[in-house]
């Protein structure tokens, strides 16, 4: 991976994390959490969102591959396989 591509991916990942953190900070503030608890709640929401995305993205990829393999085996224009 080139240095420029690594720099772009680093910036994009930081923007994603900061936008999730700002959103969770806003949600916690709107719900009435103030003071040091605001940092704890926003940290909890941010890390929870990142963990959920880290699990959902590979699961979505695997699910789409499974659906694709199921429907591609039902095609009629493929060559028949004889044992």
Buried (B, 14 or more C-beta within 10 A) or exposed (E): EEEEEEEEEEEEEEEEBEEBBEBBBEEBEEEEBEEEEBEEBBBEBBBEBBEEEEEEEEEEEEEEEEEEEEEEEEEEEEEEEEE
